[in-house]
């Protein structure tokens, strides 16, 4: 990772960091939505 950081330009670094952050955020959003759906489904089935 360090070698990659040293070799890449600042512009590429900022772009790759923001891109990975966006991917992580999208994955978290999907996970949260999935958990909400499951909890709602369980509540719906229990009632």
CHARMM-style PDB file with segment names, atoms N, HN, CA, C and O in Angstrom:
ATOM      1  N   UNK     1       0.829  -1.196   0.000  1.00  0.00      PROA
ATOM      2  CA  UNK     1       0.000   0.000   0.000  1.00  0.00      PROA
ATOM      3  C   UNK     1       0.871   1.257   0.000  1.00  0.00      PROA
ATOM      4  O   UNK     1       0.600   2.199  -0.744  1.00  0.00      PROA
ATOM      5  N   UNK     2       1.912   1.273   0.830  1.00  0.00      PROA
ATOM      6  HN  UNK     2       2.132   0.507   1.435  1.00  0.00      PROA
ATOM      7  CA  UNK     2       2.788   2.448   0.891  1.00  0.00      PROA
ATOM      8  C   UNK     2       3.427   2.733  -0.458  1.00  0.00      PROA
ATOM      9  O   UNK     2       3.506   3.887  -0.881  1.00  0.00      PROA
ATOM     10  N   UNK     3       3.883   1.684  -1.133  1.00  0.00      PROA
ATOM     11  HN  UNK     3       3.819   0.747  -0.790  1.00  0.00      PROA
ATOM     12  CA  UNK     3       4.522   1.846  -2.442  1.00  0.00      PROA
ATOM     13  C   UNK     3       3.539   2.487  -3.416  1.00  0.00      PROA
ATOM     14  O   UNK     3       3.902   3.385  -4.175  1.00  0.00      PROA
ATOM     15  N   UNK     4       2.309   2.023  -3.389  1.00  0.00      PROA
ATOM     16  HN  UNK     4       2.015   1.293  -2.772  1.00  0.00      PROA
ATOM     17  CA  UNK     4       1.277   2.573  -4.275  1.00  0.00      PROA
ATOM     18  C   UNK     4       1.048   4.043  -3.958  1.00  0.00      PROA
ATOM     19  O   UNK     4       0.933   4.861  -4.871  1.00  0.00      PROA
ATOM     20  N   UNK     5       0.981   4.387  -2.684  1.00  0.00      PROA
ATOM     21  HN  UNK     5       1.075   3.722  -1.942  1.00  0.00      PROA
ATOM     22  CA  UNK     5       0.747   5.781  -2.290  1.00  0.00      PROA
ATOM     23  C   UNK     5       1.892   6.667  -2.764  1.00  0.00      PROA
ATOM     24  O   UNK     5       1.660   7.777  -3.243  1.00  0.00      PROA
ATOM     25  N   UNK     6       3.131   6.183  -2.634  1.00  0.00      PROA
ATOM     26  HN  UNK     6       3.319   5.281  -2.245  1.00  0.00      PROA
ATOM     27  CA  UNK     6       4.295   6.972  -3.021  1.00  0.00      PROA
ATOM     28  C   UNK     6       4.362   7.151  -4.532  1.00  0.00      PROA
ATOM     29  O   UNK     6       4.776   8.207  -5.010  1.00  0.00      PROA
ATOM     30  N   UNK     7       3.963   6.145  -5.282  1.00  0.00      PROA
ATOM     31  HN  UNK     7       3.626   5.287  -4.893  1.00  0.00      PROA
ATOM     32  CA  UNK     7       4.061   6.206  -6.734  1.00  0.00      PROA
ATOM     33  C   UNK     7       2.929   6.994  -7.373  1.00  0.00      PROA
ATOM     34  O   UNK     7       3.116   7.576  -8.442  1.00  0.00      PROA
ATOM     35  N   UNK     8       1.770   7.026  -6.751  1.00  0.00      PROA
ATOM     36  HN  UNK     8       1.618   6.554  -5.883  1.00  0.00      PROA
ATOM     37  CA  UNK     8       0.619   7.687  -7.361  1.00  0.00      PROA
ATOM     38  C   UNK     8       0.664   9.184  -7.106  1.00  0.00      PROA
ATOM     39  O   UNK     8       1.235   9.644  -6.118  1.00  0.00      PROA
ATOM     40  N   UNK     9       0.051   9.935  -8.013  1.00  0.00      PROA
ATOM     41  HN  UNK     9      -0.414   9.561  -8.816  1.00  0.00      PROA
ATOM     42  CA  UNK     9      -0.031  11.381  -7.827  1.00  0.00      PROA
ATOM     43  C   UNK     9      -1.125  11.704  -6.823  1.00  0.00      PROA
ATOM     44  O   UNK     9      -1.966  10.857  -6.520  1.00  0.00      PROA
ATOM     45  N   UNK    10      -1.117  12.920  -6.310  1.00  0.00      PROA
ATOM     46  HN  UNK    10      -0.434  13.608  -6.555  1.00  0.00      PROA
ATOM     47  CA  UNK    10      -2.101  13.322  -5.305  1.00  0.00      PROA
ATOM     48  C   UNK    10      -3.507  13.268  -5.887  1.00  0.00      PROA
ATOM     49  O   UNK    10      -4.444  12.865  -5.198  1.00  0.00      PROA
ATOM     50  N   UNK    11      -3.665  13.665  -7.134  1.00  0.00      PROA
ATOM     51  HN  UNK    11      -2.904  13.993  -7.694  1.00  0.00      PROA
ATOM     52  CA  UNK    11      -4.976  13.641  -7.784  1.00  0.00      PROA
ATOM     53  C   UNK    11      -5.543  12.234  -7.838  1.00  0.00      PROA
ATOM     54  O   UNK    11      -6.707  12.018  -7.499  1.00  0.00      PROA
ATOM     55  N   UNK    12      -4.727  11.273  -8.264  1.00  0.00      PROA
ATOM     56  HN  UNK    12      -3.782  11.448  -8.539  1.00  0.00      PROA
ATOM     57  CA  UNK    12      -5.170   9.880  -8.326  1.00  0.00      PROA
ATOM     58  C   UNK    12      -5.497   9.356  -6.939  1.00  0.00      PROA
ATOM     59  O   UNK    12      -6.462   8.612  -6.761  1.00  0.00      PROA
ATOM     60  N   UNK    13      -4.699   9.740  -5.962  1.00  0.00      PROA
ATOM     61  HN  UNK    13      -3.915  10.345  -6.106  1.00  0.00      PROA
ATOM     62  CA  UNK    13      -4.900   9.287  -4.591  1.00  0.00      PROA
ATOM     63  C   UNK    13      -6.241   9.785  -4.069  1.00  0.00      PROA
ATOM     64  O   UNK    13      -7.020   9.014  -3.508  1.00  0.00      PROA
ATOM     65  N   UNK    14      -6.509  11.078  -4.256  1.00  0.00      PROA
ATOM     66  HN  UNK    14      -5.876  11.704  -4.712  1.00  0.00      PROA
ATOM     67  CA  UNK    14      -7.777  11.644  -3.793  1.00  0.00      PROA
ATOM     68  C   UNK    14      -8.947  10.968  -4.493  1.00  0.00      PROA
ATOM     69  O   UNK    14      -9.961  10.661  -3.866  1.00  0.00      PROA
ATOM     70  N   UNK    15      -8.805  10.738  -5.792  1.00  0.00      PROA
ATOM     71  HN  UNK    15      -7.981  10.988  -6.301  1.00  0.00      PROA
ATOM     72  CA  UNK    15      -9.886  10.112  -6.555  1.00  0.00      PROA
ATOM     73  C   UNK    15     -10.141   8.693  -6.067  1.00  0.00      PROA
ATOM     74  O   UNK    15     -11.290   8.304  -5.858  1.00  0.00      PROA
ATOM     75  N   UNK    16      -9.070   7.915  -5.884  1.00  0.00      PROA
ATOM     76  HN  UNK    16      -8.137   8.231  -6.054  1.00  0.00      PROA
ATOM     77  CA  UNK    16      -9.238   6.521  -5.458  1.00  0.00      PROA
ATOM     78  C   UNK    16      -9.804   6.457  -4.043  1.00  0.00      PROA
ATOM     79  O   UNK    16     -10.614   5.581  -3.740  1.00  0.00      PROA
ATOM     80  N   UNK    17      -9.385   7.379  -3.175  1.00  0.00      PROA
ATOM     81  HN  UNK    17      -8.728   8.091  -3.421  1.00  0.00      PROA
ATOM     82  CA  UNK    17      -9.911   7.391  -1.806  1.00  0.00      PROA
ATOM     83  C   UNK    17     -11.396   7.707  -1.800  1.00  0.00      PROA
ATOM     84  O   UNK    17     -12.171   7.035  -1.120  1.00  0.00      PROA
ATOM     85  N   UNK    18     -11.800   8.730  -2.556  1.00  0.00      PROA
ATOM     86  HN  UNK    18     -11.169   9.276  -3.108  1.00  0.00      PROA
ATOM     87  CA  UNK    18     -13.219   9.100  -2.580  1.00  0.00      PROA
ATOM     88  C   UNK    18     -14.040   7.994  -3.226  1.00  0.00      PROA
ATOM     89  O   UNK    18     -15.179   7.748  -2.828  1.00  0.00      PROA
ATOM     90  N   UNK    19     -13.462   7.326  -4.225  1.00  0.00      PROA
ATOM     91  HN  UNK    19     -12.537   7.526  -4.548  1.00  0.00      PROA
ATOM     92  CA  UNK    19     -14.163   6.232  -4.902  1.00  0.00      PROA
ATOM     93  C   UNK    19     -14.388   5.070  -3.937  1.00  0.00      PROA
ATOM     94  O   UNK    19     -15.484   4.511  -3.885  1.00  0.00      PROA
ATOM     95  N   UNK    20     -13.358   4.704  -3.175  1.00  0.00      PROA
ATOM     96  HN  UNK    20     -12.468   5.158  -3.217  1.00  0.00      PROA
ATOM     97  CA  UNK    20     -13.495   3.594  -2.227  1.00  0.00      PROA
ATOM     98  C   UNK    20     -14.443   3.970  -1.094  1.00  0.00      PROA
ATOM     99  O   UNK    20     -15.197   3.125  -0.611  1.00  0.00      PROA
ATOM    100  N   UNK    21     -14.411   5.234  -0.664  1.00  0.00      PROA
ATOM    101  HN  UNK    21     -13.799   5.921  -1.056  1.00  0.00      PROA
ATOM    102  CA  UNK    21     -15.341   5.681   0.375  1.00  0.00      PROA
ATOM    103  C   UNK    21     -16.772   5.570  -0.123  1.00  0.00      PROA
ATOM    104  O   UNK    21     -17.664   5.156   0.617  1.00  0.00      PROA
ATOM    105  N   UNK    22     -16.988   5.941  -1.376  1.00  0.00      PROA
ATOM    106  HN  UNK    22     -16.263   6.277  -1.977  1.00  0.00      PROA
ATOM    107  CA  UNK    22     -18.332   5.859  -1.958  1.00  0.00      PROA
ATOM    108  C   UNK    22     -18.786   4.406  -2.026  1.00  0.00      PROA
ATOM    109  O   UNK    22     -19.945   4.103  -1.743  1.00  0.00      PROA
ATOM    110  N   UNK    23     -17.879   3.506  -2.397  1.00  0.00      PROA
ATOM    111  HN  UNK    23     -16.938   3.751  -2.626  1.00  0.00      PROA
ATOM    112  CA  UNK    23     -18.216   2.079  -2.463  1.00  0.00      PROA
ATOM    113  C   UNK    23     -18.581   1.554  -1.084  1.00  0.00      PROA
ATOM    114  O   UNK    23     -19.573   0.843  -0.926  1.00  0.00      PROA
ATOM    115  N   UNK    24     -17.777   1.906  -0.086  1.00  0.00      PROA
ATOM    116  HN  UNK    24     -16.971   2.483  -0.215  1.00  0.00      PROA
ATOM    117  CA  UNK    24     -18.036   1.452   1.288  1.00  0.00      PROA
ATOM    118  C   UNK    24     -19.374   1.983   1.771  1.00  0.00      PROA
ATOM    119  O   UNK    24     -20.149   1.258   2.395  1.00  0.00      PROA
ATOM    120  N   UNK    25     -19.646   3.271   1.477  1.00  0.00      PROA
ATOM    121  HN  UNK    25     -19.016   3.860   0.971  1.00  0.00      PROA
ATOM    122  CA  UNK    25     -20.905   3.875   1.908  1.00  0.00      PROA
ATOM    123  C   UNK    25     -22.081   3.182   1.245  1.00  0.00      PROA
ATOM    124  O   UNK    25     -23.109   2.952   1.884  1.00  0.00      PROA
ATOM    125  N   UNK    26     -21.938   2.845  -0.040  1.00  0.00      PROA
ATOM    126  HN  UNK    26     -21.104   3.032  -0.558  1.00  0.00      PROA
ATOM    127  CA  UNK    26     -23.009   2.157  -0.766  1.00  0.00      PROA
ATOM    128  C   UNK    26     -23.255   0.774  -0.164  1.00  0.00      PROA
ATOM    129  O   UNK    26     -24.402   0.354  -0.010  1.00  0.00      PROA
ATOM    130  N   UNK    27     -22.178   0.070   0.174  1.00  0.00      PROA
ATOM    131  HN  UNK    27     -21.246   0.411   0.048  1.00  0.00      PROA
ATOM    132  CA  UNK    27     -22.313  -1.251   0.792  1.00  0.00      PROA
ATOM    133  C   UNK    27     -22.997  -1.147   2.145  1.00  0.00      PROA
ATOM    134  O   UNK    27     -23.864  -1.957   2.471  1.00  0.00      PROA
ATOM    135  N   UNK    28     -22.608  -0.146   2.937  1.00  0.00      PROA
ATOM    136  HN  UNK    28     -21.904   0.512   2.672  1.00  0.00      PROA
ATOM    137  CA  UNK    28     -23.229   0.048   4.251  1.00  0.00      PROA
ATOM    138  C   UNK    28     -24.708   0.366   4.106  1.00  0.00      PROA
ATOM    139  O   UNK    28     -25.537  -0.141   4.861  1.00  0.00      PROA
ATOM    140  N   UNK    29     -25.040   1.216   3.123  1.00  0.00      PROA
ATOM    141  HN  UNK    29     -24.366   1.629   2.509  1.00  0.00      PROA
ATOM    142  CA  UNK    29     -26.446   1.564   2.894  1.00  0.00      PROA
ATOM    143  C   UNK    29     -27.251   0.323   2.543  1.00  0.00      PROA
ATOM    144  O   UNK    29     -28.361   0.136   3.040  1.00  0.00      PROA
ATOM    145  N   UNK    30     -26.690  -0.529   1.683  1.00  0.00      PROA
ATOM    146  HN  UNK    30     -25.788  -0.377   1.279  1.00  0.00      PROA
ATOM    147  CA  UNK    30     -27.374  -1.773   1.308  1.00  0.00      PROA
ATOM    148  C   UNK    30     -27.568  -2.666   2.530  1.00  0.00      PROA
ATOM    149  O   UNK    30     -28.634  -3.252   2.719  1.00  0.00      PROA
ATOM    150  N   UNK    31     -26.531  -2.764   3.354  1.00  0.00      PROA
ATOM    151  HN  UNK    31     -25.665  -2.288   3.201  1.00  0.00      PROA
ATOM    152  CA  UNK    31     -26.589  -3.611   4.545  1.00  0.00      PROA
ATOM    153  C   UNK    31     -27.650  -3.101   5.507  1.00  0.00      PROA
ATOM    154  O   UNK    31     -28.438  -3.882   6.040  1.00  0.00      PROA
ATOM    155  N   UNK    32     -27.671  -1.782   5.733  1.00  0.00      PROA
ATOM    156  HN  UNK    32     -27.030  -1.147   5.301  1.00  0.00      PROA
ATOM    157  CA  UNK    32     -28.657  -1.177   6.639  1.00  0.00      PROA
ATOM    158  C   UNK    32     -30.064  -1.424   6.117  1.00  0.00      PROA
ATOM    159  O   UNK    32     -30.961  -1.788   6.877  1.00  0.00      PROA
ATOM    160  N   UNK    33     -30.254  -1.224   4.819  1.00  0.00      PROA
ATOM    161  HN  UNK    33     -29.525  -0.927   4.201  1.00  0.00      PROA
ATOM    162  CA  UNK    33     -31.564  -1.443   4.206  1.00  0.00      PROA
ATOM    163  C   UNK    33     -31.987  -2.898   4.369  1.00  0.00      PROA
ATOM    164  O   UNK    33     -33.144  -3.183   4.679  1.00  0.00      PROA
ATOM    165  N   UNK    34     -31.045  -3.819   4.160  1.00  0.00      PROA
ATOM    166  HN  UNK    34     -30.105  -3.587   3.908  1.00  0.00      PROA
ATOM    167  CA  UNK    34     -31.312  -5.247   4.282  1.00  0.00      PROA
ATOM    168  C   UNK    34     -31.732  -5.599   5.705  1.00  0.00      PROA
ATOM    169  O   UNK    34     -32.689  -6.345   5.910  1.00  0.00      PROA
ATOM    170  N   UNK    35     -31.008  -5.054   6.694  1.00  0.00      PROA
ATOM    171  HN  UNK    35     -30.230  -4.447   6.528  1.00  0.00      PROA
ATOM    172  CA  UNK    35     -31.325  -5.307   8.106  1.00  0.00      PROA
ATOM    173  C   UNK    35     -32.700  -4.750   8.451  1.00  0.00      PROA
ATOM    174  O   UNK    35     -33.475  -5.390   9.162  1.00  0.00      PROA
ATOM    175  N   UNK    36     -33.000  -3.549   7.943  1.00  0.00      PROA
ATOM    176  HN  UNK    36     -32.371  -3.029   7.365  1.00  0.00      PROA
ATOM    177  CA  UNK    36     -34.315  -2.950   8.193  1.00  0.00      PROA
ATOM    178  C   UNK    36     -35.419  -3.818   7.609  1.00  0.00      PROA
ATOM    179  O   UNK    36     -36.450  -4.030   8.247  1.00  0.00      PROA
ATOM    180  N   UNK    37     -35.205  -4.323   6.392  1.00  0.00      PROA
ATOM    181  HN  UNK    37     -34.368  -4.152   5.873  1.00  0.00      PROA
ATOM    182  CA  UNK    37     -36.200  -5.185   5.751  1.00  0.00      PROA
ATOM    183  C   UNK    37     -36.432  -6.448   6.573  1.00  0.00      PROA
ATOM    184  O   UNK    37     -37.575  -6.857   6.774  1.00  0.00      PROA
ATOM    185  N   UNK    38     -35.355  -7.065   7.048  1.00  0.00      PROA
ATOM    186  HN  UNK    38     -34.426  -6.733   6.884  1.00  0.00      PROA
ATOM    187  CA  UNK    38     -35.466  -8.297   7.835  1.00  0.00      PROA
ATOM    188  C   UNK    38     -36.209  -8.039   9.138  1.00  0.00      PROA
ATOM    189  O   UNK    38     -37.101  -8.804   9.506  1.00  0.00      PROA
ATOM    190  N   UNK    39     -35.846  -6.959   9.844  1.00  0.00      PROA
ATOM    191  HN  UNK    39     -35.122  -6.338   9.545  1.00  0.00      PROA
ATOM    192  CA  UNK    39     -36.500  -6.664  11.121  1.00  0.00      PROA
ATOM    193  C   UNK    39     -37.979  -6.344  10.900  1.00  0.00      PROA
ATOM    194  O   UNK    39     -38.827  -6.738  11.701  1.00  0.00      PROA
ATOM    195  N   UNK    40     -38.286  -5.635   9.819  1.00  0.00      PROA
ATOM    196  HN  UNK    40     -37.597  -5.315   9.169  1.00  0.00      PROA
ATOM    197  CA  UNK    40     -39.680  -5.322   9.503  1.00  0.00      PROA
ATOM    198  C   UNK    40     -40.452  -6.598   9.181  1.00  0.00      PROA
ATOM    199  O   UNK    40     -41.594  -6.769   9.607  1.00  0.00      PROA
ATOM    200  N   UNK    41     -39.816  -7.487   8.426  1.00  0.00      PROA
ATOM    201  HN  UNK    41     -38.889  -7.348   8.079  1.00  0.00      PROA
ATOM    202  CA  UNK    41     -40.445  -8.753   8.031  1.00  0.00      PROA
ATOM    203  C   UNK    41     -40.730  -9.615   9.257  1.00  0.00      PROA
ATOM    204  O   UNK    41     -41.797 -10.220   9.361  1.00  0.00      PROA
ATOM    205  N   UNK    42     -39.756  -9.672  10.203  1.00  0.00      PROA
ATOM    206  HN  UNK    42     -38.890  -9.181  10.119  1.00  0.00      PROA
ATOM    207  CA  UNK    42     -39.942 -10.451  11.435  1.00  0.00      PROA
ATOM    208  C   UNK    42     -41.071  -9.863  12.271  1.00  0.00      PROA
ATOM    209  O   UNK    42     -41.891 -10.606  12.810  1.00  0.00      PROA
ATOM    210  N   UNK    43     -41.125  -8.541  12.387  1.00  0.00      PROA
ATOM    211  HN  UNK    43     -40.460  -7.937  11.949  1.00  0.00      PROA
ATOM    212  CA  UNK    43     -42.176  -7.883  13.153  1.00  0.00      PROA
ATOM    213  C   UNK    43     -43.532  -8.149  12.501  1.00  0.00      PROA
ATOM    214  O   UNK    43     -44.523  -8.385  13.192  1.00  0.00      PROA
ATOM    215  N   UNK    44     -43.569  -8.109  11.188  1.00  0.00      PROA
ATOM    216  HN  UNK    44     -42.764  -7.916  10.627  1.00  0.00      PROA
ATOM    217  CA  UNK    44     -44.802  -8.345  10.437  1.00  0.00      PROA
ATOM    218  C   UNK    44     -45.288  -9.778  10.641  1.00  0.00      PROA
ATOM    219  O   UNK    44     -46.488 -10.016  10.782  1.00  0.00      PROA
ATOM    220  N   UNK    45     -44.354 -10.732  10.656  1.00  0.00      PROA
ATOM    221  HN  UNK    45     -43.380 -10.539  10.542  1.00  0.00      PROA
ATOM    222  CA  UNK    45     -44.709 -12.141  10.832  1.00  0.00      PROA
ATOM    223  C   UNK    45     -45.105 -12.465  12.267  1.00  0.00      PROA
ATOM    224  O   UNK    45     -45.949 -13.332  12.494  1.00  0.00      PROA
ATOM    225  N   UNK    46     -44.510 -11.783  13.233  1.00  0.00      PROA
ATOM    226  HN  UNK    46     -43.825 -11.078  13.049  1.00  0.00      PROA
ATOM    227  CA  UNK    46     -44.806 -12.052  14.644  1.00  0.00      PROA
ATOM    228  C   UNK    46     -46.181 -11.533  15.048  1.00  0.00      PROA
ATOM    229  O   UNK    46     -46.819 -12.097  15.937  1.00  0.00      PROA
ATOM    230  N   UNK    47     -46.640 -10.469  14.406  1.00  0.00      PROA
ATOM    231  HN  UNK    47     -46.122 -10.011  13.684  1.00  0.00      PROA
ATOM    232  CA  UNK    47     -47.936  -9.877  14.782  1.00  0.00      PROA
ATOM    233  C   UNK    47     -49.116 -10.614  14.211  1.00  0.00      PROA
ATOM    234  OT1 UNK    47     -50.260 -10.225  14.447  1.00  0.00      PROA
TER     235      UNK     47
END
